[in-house]
Amino acid sequence: MNNPIFAFQARRRMRSLQVPIILTLYTSALTAVAALTSYARFLGPTFLIGDMSAQLAGYLLVLLLQFALLLLVAPAVTASAISGERERQTLDLLLVTGTSSLKLMLGKLLESFCFLALMVVCSMPVLSLIILTGSATVTQVLQSVAFLILFVLYALSIGLMCSTLFRRAATSTIASYLAVFLIGILTLLPLWYDVKRIGDLYDALTESGIQVQALDYTPISFIINPGLGLFALLESQTAVFHNSLWSVSYTLSVTLDFLPLQKCVYGNMIFMAVASAALILLGALRLRSGRERIRRR
């Protein structure tokens, strides 16, 4: 890619000693979780059918651990990308060069995205070994990796957008985490409407004498909330939450049977990609307005 910002910062990052150290610690942590939950069962003298649930738990824990780590790391990685340039008083120099605002935003984003995407890709050997236990298939592992990579892109875009709004790196970092938290809360609000809508559809079909096989309704909250998207992904692959919901609520457990989980997963992935593109464009427009102010001085 002909982007000097991306080429310079990616070269500087990959030449750093921190990169192999972080990748080693990251993959070691995932391997340790997988070893304790999945592989340890194969080291005993016997292996029972009931032990397969432990292999499934290992797959879930590895994905949940990755999601949690990326959620904690990704917003902070790009939160100082633009505000840090302001603090070093180098942003004006970048804006008056021939590099466009969009290319500047993409360069900052892609440099961080490639690093975190590399971390996700490095987890594939751990997930692939879990395939040997029968807990997941190759298609499911690739789908999970694609979901995590798009989530990384989404979280990085939020941090980068916040970086264009604030002058100090510390302020933009705090704002990035607050934005991620608020987005997570606000995108959960349609869940109440979805539950009511699904209940009304189910009642209408049963009262008319139609045997309900599936509901032609995709919940909005599962499309716009990454946490619910991950829930739909894991449920569609393992159906592990269905058994747990029986002890909590019969209605929720039955409702889960009729949800188009695969549509929810793909819809959530498309939403994260589109939202990331929108945030980058908004950030580029803000930088462009800053460039025009500099030229008028």
N, C-alpha and C positions, 0 to 999 in steps of 0.2 A: 504494500500500500504506500502510495506517495504522500506520506504525512510526516513531516519533519519532527513534529512534537512526539508522535508515537514512536518513531524510529529512535530518537535521542533518549527518551525516558525508558523505553523498553530495553535498550542496550545497557543503560546505566543500571537498571534494576537487575537484569540477568547476570551482570558481572559482579553483583554484590554477593558476599558470603552468606548473607541472611537468607537468600532464596533456598539453597539446598538444605540449610538447617531447618527452616520452617516446613519445607516439604517432608523432610525426614521425620520431624516431630508429629506432623499431621497424619501421615500414613502410619506411623508407629502407634499412635493413639487409636486409630481405626482398627488396625490389625489386632491390638490388644483386646479391644471390645469383641471383635469377631472371634478371636481365639478363646476367650473366656465363655462366650455364649454358644458358639457353634462348633468349633473344631475340637474343644476339649472332650466332647461326647464320643468322638471317634478314637480317643486314646485309651479308653477303657477296654476291658476284656470282652464286654458284650455291648450290643447296641439294640435298643428296643424301639418299637414303632412309636411309643409315647415320647421318645427323645426327639422326634421330628419337630415338636412344638418349640424346643429350645433352638433349633436351627432357624425357625421362623422368627423367633425373638431376636436372634442375632442380626438378621437382615433388617428388621425394623429399627433396632437400636443404632445400627450403623447409619441408616438414612436419617433418622431423627437427630443423631449427633452431628452429622454433616449440616443439616438444615439449621440447627441451633448455632453452630460455630460460624457459618456463613452469615447468619442474621446478626451476630455480634460483630463480625469483622468488616463486612462489606460496606456498611454506611460510613464507617470511619475512614476507609481507604481513600475515597474520593471527596470526603468532606473538606479537606484542605487543599484540593487541587487548584482551585481558582483563588480562594481566600488566602492561601499561602503565597501565591504570586503577588497578591496585593500587599501583604505584610513585607515581602522582600522588595517591594516597589519595582517589580519586573513585569507586571501585567500590562502596564501602558506600553512598554517596549514591544510586547508580543502583539498588542492590538494594532499598533501602527505599522507592523510588517505586512508582507503580502499574504500571510496566513489568514484565511477567513475565520470568522467566529465559529462557524460550524465545524471546520476542520480542527480548530483548537479544542472544541468540546469533544469531538470524536477521538482526537489524539490522547487526551487525558483519560477518557473513558476506556478506550481499547487497551491502553497500557495496564490499567488495573484489572480490566476484565480478563485479559489473557493470563495474568498471573493467578487469579482466583479460579479461572476455568481450568488451568493446569492442575491446581490442587484437586478439583473435582475429578478430573481425568485420572489423576494418580490414585484415586480411591477405587478405580475400576478393577484392578487385580484383587483387591480385598472382596469386593462384591462378586467378582467372577468365581472366587473360590467357594463362596456360599452357594453358587449354582450346583457344585458337586454334592451338596447335602440335599438337594431337591427342594430347597425353599423358594427358589426363584428361577426364572428362565432367562435366556439371553435377551429376549425382547423386553422383558420387564426391567432388567438391569439398564439397558440402553434408554428406555423410557424414563427411568428414575434419574439417570445422569442428565438427560436433556432437560428435565424439569428443574433440577438443581442449577444447571447452567443458566437457564432463563431467569431463575430467581436471583442469581448473582447479578445478572444484567439489570434487573429491576431495582434491586437494592443499591447498586452502584449509581444508577441514574438518579435516585432520590438524593443520595449524598452529594452528587455533582450539582444538582439543581440547587440544593441548599448552599453549596459553596459559592454560587453566583449571587446569592442574595445577601450574604453577610461579608463584612470586611475582615474579620478575625477568624483564624482557623479554629480556635477553641469554641467560639460562638457557633460556627457552622457545624462543628462536630456534635455539639449538644442539640442543635436544631435538627440535625439528621436523625439522631436517635428518637427525638420527640416526634418527628414527622413519621418515622416508621411505626412508632407506637400508635399515633393517632390514626394513621391509615389502617392499621390492623384492627383498631376498635371501630372505626366508622364503617369499614367494609363488612363488619359482623352484624351491623344493624339490620340489613335486609333479611337476615336469617329468620327473624320473627315473622316477617311477611311470607317467606318461603314455607315455613312450617304450617302456617294457616292456609296458604294456597294449596299445598299438597293434601292437607286434611280435607279441604272442601272438594277437591277433585276426587279423592278417594270415596268420600261419602256420596257424591253425586253418581259415581259409577256403580257403587254397591246398591244404592237405592233403586237404580234403573235395572238391576238384575244382571249387570255385566260383570263377569269374573275378571278381576283386576290382575293383569300380568305385569304391566309396566305403565308408568305415567309419562305422558308426553309433555313433560315440563322440566326444564333445566333450572335449578335454583340460582338466582342471581348472586347470592352470597358465595356460592361455591365457585363462581366465575371470577369474582373480583378480589377474593381474599386468598392469599397464598397459603395460609395455614389450613384452610378448608380444602384448598386444592391438593395439598399434600395428604390430607386425610382421605380425600377421594381416591388419590393415587394408591395409597397403601391398602385401602379397603377393596379397591377393584382388583388388586393383585393377590391379596392374602385373605380377605374377609375376616380379619382377626377382630375388628371392632364390633362386628355383628353379634358375636357371642357375648362380648362384654356388655353390650347395651341391653341384652335380655334381663340382666340383673338390675339395671337402672330404670328402664322404661320399656314396656312392651310396645307402646305406640312408636317410639323412636326406632326400635329394632325392626318393626314391620315396615315403617316408612323407608328405612334404608334399603329394603329389598326392592323397592320400586324406583329408586333414583337411577338416572342414566349416568353412572359414575364415569364412564369413559368420556362422555360428552363434557362432563364437568372438568375433567383433567385437561383435555385438549382446549376447551374454552378458557381455562385459567392460564394455560401456557400462551395462548394467543393474546389474551388480555395483558399479560406481563410484557410481551414483546411490543405491543402497540403503545402501552403506557410508557415504556422506556423510550421509544422513539419520540413520543410527545414531549416528555421531560427534557430530552436533549435539544429538541427544536426550540422549546421555550427558553432554555438556558442560553442557546446560541443567539436568540433574539435579544435577550438582555445584554449579552456581551456586545452585540452589534450596536445597541443604543449607547453603550459606554464608549465604543470606538468612535461613534459620530460626535459625542460630546468632546472627546479629546481632539478631534480634527477641527472643531469650531473654536478651540481656544486660541 
